[in-house]
């Protein structure tokens, strides 16, 4: 090895791989034909379930064809939006977790991992003690 090569440090970085969301590979032995993340799957299932529970109310307002197309396409459009959405540079799941931690946190802060509590105020008033002399 030459002197020029000994001055260099060989390393690899994997930050590019960590920028992409974790996707589902197999679901109960079945592989989906596209990559889908856990939040996207939750949105698809949740929106579809909500649509089925409220179908009897909003199907009367829309024409049958439009209602069917909306019922099928809305979960997929919202799932695509969830994958692309960012709040302050974080995904929606991390943002929701941060807000949940903020709601649960102590309003006075923490010290050493425990909620901060102020020390009780000392009572500085003296008590009067009367002692009688021996008779």
C-alpha positions in Angstrom: 0.0 0.0 0.0 1.4 3.4 -0.9 1.7 6.3 1.5 -1.1 8.2 -0.3 -3.6 5.3 0.3 -2.7 5.0 4.0 -3.9 8.5 4.7 -7.5 7.8 3.5 -10.2 6.3 5.6 -12.5 3.9 3.8 -16.2 3.9 5.0 -19.7 3.6 3.7 -22.8 5.6 4.5 -26.3 4.4 4.6 -28.3 7.6 5.1 -30.0 7.3 1.7 -31.6 4.0 2.8 -32.9 5.5 6.0 -34.7 8.3 4.2 -37.2 5.9 2.7 -40.2 4.6 4.8 -40.3 1.0 5.9 -42.6 -0.9 3.6 -44.5 -4.1 4.0 -43.0 -7.0 2.1 -45.4 -9.8 2.9 -48.8 -9.8 4.5 -49.7 -13.3 5.8 -47.7 -14.9 3.1 -49.1 -12.7 0.3 -46.8 -10.2 -1.4 -48.6 -7.0 -2.6 -47.8 -5.9 -6.2 -46.6 -2.5 -5.0 -44.7 -1.1 -2.0 -47.0 0.1 0.8 -46.1 1.4 4.3 -47.8 0.6 7.5 -49.4 4.1 7.9 -50.7 3.8 4.3 -52.2 0.4 5.0 -53.9 1.8 8.2 -55.3 4.7 6.2 -56.7 2.4 3.5 -58.3 0.1 6.0 -59.6 2.9 8.2 -61.1 5.0 5.4 -62.7 2.0 3.8 -64.2 0.9 7.1 -65.5 4.4 7.7 -67.0 4.6 4.2 -68.8 1.3 4.7 -70.2 2.4 8.1 -71.5 5.7 6.5 -72.5 4.3 3.1 -76.2 4.5 3.7 -76.0 8.2 4.5 -74.0 9.5 1.6 -74.9 7.1 -1.2 -78.3 8.8 -1.5 -76.7 12.2 -2.1 -74.4 11.1 -5.0 -75.2 9.2 -8.2 -74.5 5.4 -7.9 -71.5 5.4 -10.3 -69.9 8.4 -8.6 -70.4 7.0 -5.2 -68.8 3.7 -6.1 -65.8 5.3 -7.8 -65.4 7.6 -4.7 -65.7 4.6 -2.3 -63.0 2.7 -4.2 -60.6 5.6 -5.1 -60.7 7.8 -1.9 -58.8 5.4 0.4 -56.0 5.0 -2.2 -55.7 8.7 -2.8 -55.5 9.4 0.9 -52.9 6.7 1.3 -50.8 8.3 -1.4 -51.2 11.7 0.3 -50.1 10.2 3.7 -46.9 8.8 2.1 -46.0 12.2 0.7 -47.2 14.4 3.6 -44.6 16.0 5.9 -45.1 18.3 8.9 -42.0 20.2 9.9 -39.9 17.7 8.0 -41.4 14.6 9.8 -43.8 12.0 8.7 -47.4 12.2 10.0 -46.8 9.2 12.3 -43.8 10.9 13.9 -45.7 14.2 14.2 -48.6 12.5 15.9 -46.2 10.7 18.3 -44.6 14.1 19.1 -47.9 15.8 19.8 -49.0 12.8 22.0 -45.7 13.1 24.0 -46.3 16.8 24.4 -49.8 16.2 25.8 -48.6 13.6 28.2 -45.5 15.5 29.4 -45.4 17.3 32.7 -46.3 21.0 32.4 -43.4 22.0 34.7 -40.8 20.0 32.8 -38.6 17.2 34.0 -35.3 16.8 35.7 -33.4 13.6 35.5 -36.3 11.9 33.7 -38.8 12.7 36.5 -41.4 15.4 36.6 -40.0 18.6 38.3 -41.7 19.6 41.5 -40.8 22.6 43.6 -39.6 22.0 47.1 -42.2 22.8 49.8 -41.9 26.2 51.4 -40.5 25.9 54.8 -42.5 27.3 57.7 -40.3 30.0 59.2 -42.7 31.0 62.0 -41.5 30.1 65.4 -43.7 28.4 67.9 -44.0 29.8 71.4 -43.1 27.4 74.2 -43.8 28.4 77.8 -42.0 26.5 80.5 -42.9 27.0 84.1 -40.3 27.1 86.7 -40.2 24.3 89.4 -41.9 25.3 92.6 
